[in-house]
Amino acid sequence: MRIAIVGGGVGGLVLALSLLDAGLADVHVFEASRRSAQVGVGINILPHAIRELTELGLLDELDRCAVRTGAVAYHNRFGQQIWCEPRGVSAGYHWPQLSIHRGELFGVLARAVDDRLGADRVHLATTIDDPTALAATFDVVVGCDGVHSAVRSWMYPDEGGPLWNGVTMWRGITTMQPFFDGRTMALAGVVDHRIVVYPIADLPDGRQLVNWVAEVRTDDARPMPRQDWDRRADVAEPLRHFDSFRFAWLDVPTMIAAASNVFIYPMVDRDALPSWCRENVVLLGDAAHPMYPIGSNGASQAIIDARILARELAVSPTIDEALSSYETLRSPATAAVVAANRHAGPEQCMEIVAERAPNGFTSLDDVITVRELEAIAARYRSVAGFDPAVLNERASWSVAAP
Ligand SMILES: Cc1cc2nc3c(=O)[nH]c(=O)nc-3n(C[C@H](O)[C@H](O)[C@H](O)COP(=O)(O)OP(=O)(O)OC[C@H]3O[C@@H](n4cnc5c(N)ncnc54)[C@H](O)[C@@H]3O)c2cc1C
């Protein structure tokens, strides 16, 4: 079976590795950029996706350049803690949650693809504007070409661009002393005005690379910022919104001011599609289901898509059945995550507390119960597919697994 992958991002590279793992070796990757151009900010990969990367033999290498996230802590805009839950192995998962520099993640994936598939199968600086010619020469074409997918526009020419919710995100990395235990992802504020911060690498001198995303609703008649992963912004832009974010555990303005580079991106997603397939062409990852970066799920869901699609192509009697079964398994599941993220996902606790106690609280118990907090967290884990009991118990998706 000849398979063409359009786009060599997280989804495309993990798909290439998964196809090989499933015994499908006639694979070509077409990637628009040169690899060195990968954007230099952080990303969080959740345990359900790390399980898949572990089964592909990548955990040791990832572990060498990532931070194992031990907890996620949610705060109000005064830095008061609302909820803190263990993550990764601390939460009983058999696999860690990793926070990592995007460049490092791409490096690990790209090296594995070059070693296992062969660098000659990865066609860099090759943009596919229309998959028709590939569809005629390959048995399957998979559009892994991200939020601006040309393959998706070819399938749905009238759809238009991604949908902006009015929130602008500035992202950066700051070299600094660890906050909390040096293993915690922290959020403070509400989706309209909030900071997300997590360490992505330990440095030899005890400091860390800390990734941050500063989010503000800025839709007061401003046009949507251009959607380029590597569009730079002046540090003064996010800084002016976060002057009051000075907490005992983190001085946000100092952290933002010390960032090496600042990137700007709008918070966008798209509505669910009626179908991900047209003939032998199919969508995967952000091309199929871009979602707000809430709950750290976009790349993790792309990784799961890749594993399921590879398995279905390897075990199904026909390609049509494989594509249809992949879509049945993944389309409703990812549509549910897109919808949950539109309602703040696991970060709903921050919205509720801000509504009930806009000026902060003396006792959190007067504002929200532990039961409510647990229910929000459990609901999202279940929707996004990373409930620890379910994940630990379910059979492997590797074709070769017993
Ligand atoms: C601020 C922010 C923070 C995020 N944080 C997280 C997080 O912590 N955890 C998480 O899981 N997700 C996160 N995400 C989402 C995550 O980045 C995406 O979901 C993920 O990158 C999707 O992977 P993909 O392979 O589908 O697409 P992409 O990573 O976008 O890759 C698409 C690839 O296709 C290539 N390409 C594009 N067009 C063409 C073409 N016509 N021909 C050939 N190649 C093409 C591109 O160059 C690119 O390499 C975040 C997103 C944002 C905006």
The ligand as a MOL file (V3000), in Angstrom:
LIG
                    3D

  0  0  0     0  0            999 V3000
M  V30 BEGIN CTAB
M  V30 COUNTS 53 58 0 0 0
M  V30 BEGIN ATOM
M  V30 1 C -0.5940 28.5870 21.6270 0
M  V30 2 C -0.7850 27.1300 21.3640 0
M  V30 3 C -0.4020 26.2260 22.3490 0
M  V30 4 C -0.6010 24.8610 22.1330 0
M  V30 5 N -0.2460 24.0040 23.1230 0
M  V30 6 C -0.4720 22.6960 22.9740 0
M  V30 7 C -0.1300 21.7810 23.9950 0
M  V30 8 O 0.3980 22.1450 25.0650 0
M  V30 9 N -0.4030 20.4510 23.8060 0
M  V30 10 C -0.9700 20.0080 22.6380 0
M  V30 11 O -1.2000 18.7870 22.5240 0
M  V30 12 N -1.2800 20.8520 21.6330 0
M  V30 13 C -1.0510 22.1760 21.7670 0
M  V30 14 N -1.3760 23.0250 20.7630 0
M  V30 15 C -1.9570 22.4920 19.5240 0
M  V30 16 C -0.9140 21.8040 18.6740 0
M  V30 17 O 0.1580 22.6670 18.4030 0
M  V30 18 C -1.5340 21.3190 17.3790 0
M  V30 19 O -2.7350 20.6720 17.6610 0
M  V30 20 C -0.5910 20.3600 16.6880 0
M  V30 21 O 0.5660 21.0380 16.2820 0
M  V30 22 C -1.2910 19.7210 15.4930 0
M  V30 23 O -0.4040 18.9080 14.8030 0
M  V30 24 P -0.5920 18.6850 13.2440 0
M  V30 25 O 0.5210 17.7780 12.8430 0
M  V30 26 O -1.9730 18.2940 12.9530 0
M  V30 27 O -0.4000 20.1290 12.6030 0
M  V30 28 P 0.8950 21.0510 12.5910 0
M  V30 29 O 1.7430 20.8060 13.7920 0
M  V30 30 O 0.4060 22.4400 12.3480 0
M  V30 31 O 1.7170 20.5390 11.3410 0
M  V30 32 C 1.2850 20.7850 10.0220 0
M  V30 33 C 2.4910 20.6180 9.1030 0
M  V30 34 O 2.0590 20.6480 7.7560 0
M  V30 35 C 2.9070 21.5030 7.0030 0
M  V30 36 N 2.1130 22.0180 5.8930 0
M  V30 37 C 1.1420 22.9640 5.9480 0
M  V30 38 N 0.5880 23.1330 4.7410 0
M  V30 39 C 1.2200 22.2870 3.8910 0
M  V30 40 C 1.0790 21.9930 2.5050 0
M  V30 41 N 0.1620 22.6050 1.7520 0
M  V30 42 N 1.9050 21.0640 1.9420 0
M  V30 43 C 2.8250 20.4220 2.7070 0
M  V30 44 N 2.9960 20.6630 4.0370 0
M  V30 45 C 2.1920 21.5740 4.6170 0
M  V30 46 C 3.3590 22.5650 8.0010 0
M  V30 47 O 4.5800 23.1680 7.6100 0
M  V30 48 C 3.5170 21.7350 9.2730 0
M  V30 49 O 4.7900 21.1690 9.4070 0
M  V30 50 C -1.1800 24.3890 20.9190 0
M  V30 51 C -1.5230 25.2990 19.9170 0
M  V30 52 C -1.3480 26.6640 20.1360 0
M  V30 53 C -1.7650 27.6330 19.0670 0
M  V30 END ATOM
M  V30 BEGIN BOND
M  V30 1 1 1 2
M  V30 2 1 2 3
M  V30 3 2 2 52
M  V30 4 2 3 4
M  V30 5 1 4 5
M  V30 6 1 4 50
M  V30 7 2 5 6
M  V30 8 1 6 7
M  V30 9 1 6 13
M  V30 10 2 7 8
M  V30 11 1 7 9
M  V30 12 1 9 10
M  V30 13 2 10 11
M  V30 14 1 10 12
M  V30 15 2 12 13
M  V30 16 1 13 14
M  V30 17 1 14 15
M  V30 18 1 14 50
M  V30 19 1 15 16
M  V30 20 1 16 17
M  V30 21 1 16 18
M  V30 22 1 18 19
M  V30 23 1 18 20
M  V30 24 1 20 21
M  V30 25 1 20 22
M  V30 26 1 22 23
M  V30 27 1 23 24
M  V30 28 2 24 25
M  V30 29 1 24 26
M  V30 30 1 24 27
M  V30 31 1 27 28
M  V30 32 2 28 29
M  V30 33 1 28 30
M  V30 34 1 28 31
M  V30 35 1 31 32
M  V30 36 1 32 33
M  V30 37 1 33 34
M  V30 38 1 33 48
M  V30 39 1 34 35
M  V30 40 1 35 36
M  V30 41 1 35 46
M  V30 42 1 36 37
M  V30 43 1 36 45
M  V30 44 2 37 38
M  V30 45 1 38 39
M  V30 46 1 39 40
M  V30 47 2 39 45
M  V30 48 1 40 41
M  V30 49 2 40 42
M  V30 50 1 42 43
M  V30 51 2 43 44
M  V30 52 1 44 45
M  V30 53 1 46 47
M  V30 54 1 46 48
M  V30 55 1 48 49
M  V30 56 2 50 51
M  V30 57 1 51 52
M  V30 58 1 52 53
M  V30 END BOND
M  V30 END CTAB
M  END
